[in-house]
Structures are given as structure tokens and as C-alpha cells.
Amino acid sequence: MRALFRFPDSVNEVSARLVAAGVMLLCLAILSGATWLIAIVAYGFVARVATGPTLSPLAQVVTRGITPRLRATPRLVPGPPKRFAQGIGAALSVTAAISHFALGATTVALVAVAAILFAATLEAAAGLCLGCRLFARLMHLGVIPASVCAACDDLTRRPTRTVA
């Protein structure tokens, strides 16, 4: 039972981007009027935060069905930043669910869904994980201790590149 509620130490970036693409499609459907899907998105994020792909139907389809068929070279990245990003998605999607279903504040819910859509689109299309970037920034500032992600610690200490 303990292994069930454990996020993986490393995550396949290919699968993460495909899950983000699935979330993106769900968010587009929600913004097109299928607001009942807010509950599905919220469950998915909470499940992925708690167990990685284990209890998430979307993540299971991706990791067991789609990713293996792509024959893409796995690109393993540290798990803690991805879990942090999933946590942000969980907070936004649960906020959307409560706003829509309990409070009737559908506009608030749709704004939260739009924020999820923005982040999921960046992850799926460009491989840019906003939650992971925030995680790295918080590590750099010392808010998240290096012990949380030893693999991330070296990356966050590198100087940031500036664009002219």
C-alpha cells in the first residue's frame, strides 16, 4: 500500500508531455462548454500528485499505451519538480471544481481552467514546465531545501542565461 502513494523519483519527459497534451484537450473541451469535465481534470491532478501515474486514467493510457508505441527514446527528468507542477494543477483544478460545482462561480472556474490550459500547452508543445521552473526558482532561493531533490540541486545552482 505504501508504494501506491509514492511519486516516482524520475519521470519520462515524453510521457509527461503527452499527459499535458491530454490535459490540454480536456481544458479545451471545458472551455467549450463541457464544464462537467472539471471534476475529471481535478481527479486526475490529485491522483497524479498522490501516486504519479498509478491512479490517473490519463497517465495510465499514456504510460502503458501511447508512449511505448511511439518508440521514442525515454528522457528521464527528476520527479519532485513534476510533482510540484502537478500540485499546482491540483490546486487550480480543485479550485475550479469547488468554484463551479459548490459555489456556482463558473467564471472563476473557467479562469482557473484557462490557467491550466496555458501551462499544459507550454508543457505539451514546447516542453516548458512552468511548475518545474518555479520549483527550481524556489530551490535557488532556499525555500525548497536541496534535500527534496538532489538531482535538481546541481541544475538550480547554474547561472541563469540572459537573453539580449
N, C-alpha and C positions, 0 to 999 in steps of 0.2 A: 504494500500500500504506500509506503514511503517513497518508492521510486516513481509512483504515479504522479505525485505532486512535486515534480522536480523539473526545472527548466534545464535544457541541455547546456553543457559547458561551451559547446560550439554549435554554430548554425550554418547550414548550407545557404549561402547568399542567393543561389539560383532559386531555391525553394522560397526563401523569404520574399524575393521579388515577385514570384508567381502568386504567393498568398496576398501580397499587396495588390496585385492586379485583380484578384478576386474581390478583395475589399473595395477596390475602386469601382468595379462593376455593380456591386451591391449598393454602394453610395449613390451612384448614378441612378439606379432604379428607385432608391428612396427619394431623391430629389425630383424624380419624375412622377412621384405620387404614391409609390408603394411604401408608405410610411410604416406598415406592419413589419417590414424588414429591419427596422431599427432594433427590434428585440433580437433578431438573428445576429446582427453585427455585434451587439453588446455581448451576447453569449459567447461569440467567437473570440472576442478580445479577452474576456475574463478567463475563458478556458485556456487560451494560449499563454496568458500570464501565469496561471496556476500550474500548467502541465506541459508547456511547449505545444507540440503538435498532437499530443496524446488524446485529448478530449475535444479537439476542434475538428468538426467535419471538413471544413475547407482545407485545413492544414493536412489532414489525412489524405484527402483526394490529391493534393499537390505532392506530398512527400512519398506516397505509395503508388500513385497512378501516373501523374504527369511528369514529374522530374525524372524518374527512371527511364521513361520513354524518350526523353529529349537527348539522352546520351551526352549531355553537357558535362564538362569537367567540373566536379564539385569545387566550390570555393568556400572553404570554412572560415568563418569570422567568429569572434568571441560572442558568447551567448548573453552576458549581462547587459550590454547596450541594447541588444534586440529585445530583451525582456523589459527594459526600461521603456523602450519605444512602444511595446505592446501595452504597457501600463498606462501610458499617455492615451493611447487609443481606447483602452478600457474606461478611463476616466471620462473621456469625451463621449463615448458611446453610451455609457450608463447615464451620464448627464442628459443625453438626448432622449434616452428611454424614459427617464423619470419626467423630464420636461413634457414630452409628448403624451405618454400614457397616463401619468398620475396628475399632472398639472394642466394639461391641455394647452401648453405653451409650445405649439408646433413650430413657430418661427424660431424660438431658441433652439429647439431640437435640430432644425434644418441648418442653422448656423454651425452647430457642433458637427453635424454630418458633413457640411461643406469643408470644415477644417480637416476632418479625417480624409476626405476626398483629396484635398490638396496634398497632404503628406503621403498618402498612398500612391498618388500619381507620381510624385517625385521619386519614391522608392521603386515603383514598378518600371517607370520609363527611363530613369537616369541612374538608378542605384544610389540615390541620395537619401539617406535615412535621417530625417530631422531629429528624431528622438535619440539616435546614436550620436549625432553631433552635439546635442545638448548634454548627453551623458559625458562625452569627452570634455566638454567645457566645464562641467561641474567637477569632474575629476581634476582637471587642471587648476581649478580654484580651491581644491581641497574639500569641497562639500561632500563628494563621494570619495571615501578612502581608497587608496591604491589596492588594499587587500580585497576589495569587491571584485576587481578584475585585473589580475596581474598581467595578463596578455595585453590589456588596454593601457596599462600604466606607461609602457615604453612609447606607445603611439601618442599619448597625450602630452608627453614632455618634449616632443619635437617642436621646433619653432613653426609658427603658422606662416604660410605663404601669403604674401600680399599681392593683389592684382593691381597693376598700374593703370 
